[in-house]
Amino acid sequence: MSEQTPCKRPHSATLVDGNDRAPARSMLRAVGFTDEDFKKPQVGIASTGSDLTPCNMHIDELAEHATKGADAGGAKPVNFSTITISDGISMGTKGMRYSLVSREVIADSIETVMAGESMDGLVAIGGCDKNMPGCMIAIARLNRPAVFVYGGSILPGIHKDKPVDIVSVFEAVGRHAKGEIDDAELKEIESCAIPGAGSCGGMYTANSMATAIEALGMSLPGSSAQLAVGKEKRDDCFNAGKQVAKLIELDLKPSDIMTKPAFENAIKTCLALGGSTNIILHLLAIAHAADVDLTIDDFERLAEQIPLLADVKPFGKYNMSHLIRIGGIQPMMRILLDRGLLDGSCMTVTGKTIAENLANVQPYPAYPDQQDIIRPWDQPIKETAHLRILRGNLAPTGAVGKITGKEGLYFKGTAKVYENEEDSLQGILRGDVVAGDIVVIRNEGPVGGPGMREMLSPTSAVAGRGLIKEVALITDGRFSGGSHGFDVGHITPEAACGGPIGIVQNGDEIEIDAVKNTISLNIPQDEYDRRMAAFVPKGPGETRGVLGKFAKLAASASEGAVTDKNL
């Protein structure tokens, strides 16, 4: 930046300007600051890099490119790190209780460093799916110029000439239990499914959240639809660092971008592309941090406007890598914009509006001759969105269904009740669950777990045993973006807090209607009332440490499971 247009330093000036700040400058000189650096705005480069998981193993290297970009933009970059938890590794164990908790730890840690060290702007780079909402919650709380960068999607592995990914491995466990594959083939799938760096490759939670953040306006165009490895993603990081310096100069803050219409843009884009149930939980939490009035009722309303157009995993055929080849998410945003379903006036981190960013975006190749990933508007997979907000005497304050129509729109079955995920998985693998059953997994909510584990292992076991269309699964926990089938999660109130899912008994009839958006326990009202009066909730699953703190503070899943709502 030229001397005629000096960068603003609204926060760092208080840290380093004046004779009384000599001790601070002395400390900073030791980490590489020069006299000229003290005149520049400070940009935090928050990395979630870690050897824990392929989703994040490359992010420290990406942070170096963001650092170079901030420096090229005339700012002084300052690097720091935060944590990650790998859902794919901890799934099905007690360790998975820490996954949603990590969203809050990440948000708290980034907020703490940025505010504690008086930085003027932020580049946050996330990979595994809780990194992204964690980064975005911090960005919203801080309200300082910021750009989020998605670490990028993984390439699929290949098994018997077909693409495979982490969900393929989970489902292979069920196929193995059924006797469909032997030990050797299970190991083959295990060994080839994850070929390198990047987040899980379908329209699972990581890619869904990356899509939502770009459509929200908080990532540079294209960031959500790039592979983890390659020049395109490195350039994205460099450009993000450079752009934050520009945003500081423009005084363009997240609150100028993350408005209610912008959240609706994000929701609509994710619905059309087949996004994860977790976008509801996380967008509610980000909106809360941004002081935007977003509720599950908004998702219910918008779901009636948007058809499901993308044939993507977990319920479809294709990975994000395939979607990238035909243009990523921007052509879908252009479709929605041209139909009057996106608010094109919403500002973005480019300093331009959504409409301006999409002005020159080309349409997807022709369906079905040139591609069969994205369907035309009048030939959808489902005429309304696959994410359904359900209510009824089993979920008085709401639940979230992930129902694409491939598994039907209505299910009535017999309850088979499990008090935790581990018991349900063993029951499914043993063959206890049969066609016509509705698996009920409770005490897995934000409080009861605590931590609201994802039920990928049980849903994948159901799929692997060939029961995907014959068995439903409901829980006060949640689902991985990799789950598919007739699944309903986020049931509220949760069992540990007195919710009626806690009174369901083996053999009860449960009815789920994804057209009427209802979920009902079909027992006589006097029996329902008697059971509720006698019900003694389990309460928090932990009372000490980080899990205990989360259980004490967490709001309902229908409110995003945020930890600062009731302070």
Protein Blocks (a to p, Z undefined) as FASTA:
>chain_A
ZZklccddfklmmmmgcjklmmmmmmmmmnopafklmmpccdddddfbdfkbmklmmmmm
mmmmmmmmmmmnopacdddddddddfklmgoiaklmmmmmmmmmmmmmmmmmmmmnopab
dcdddfbfklmmmmmmmmmmnopacddddebjaddddeehiacdfklmmmmmmmmmnopa
cfklmmmmmmmmpnbgcddfblcfklmmmmmmmmnopacehklmccfbdjklmmmmmmmm
mmmmmmmmnopafklmmgfklmmmmmmmmmmnopafklmmmmmmmmmmnopacdfklmmm
mmmmpccfbdcdfklmbdfklmmmnnpjmlmmmmmmmnopacfkbccfkopafklmmmmp
ccddddfklockbccfklcfbfbdfbdcdddjklmnopadddehlnojbdcddddddfbf
klmmmmmmnopacghiacddehiafklmgooaafklmmmmmmmnopmmmpccddfbdcdf
kbgcjddehiacdfknopaklmpcehiacdddfklopacddddfklmmmmmmmpccebjf
bfghjklmmmmmpccfkloppaklmZZ
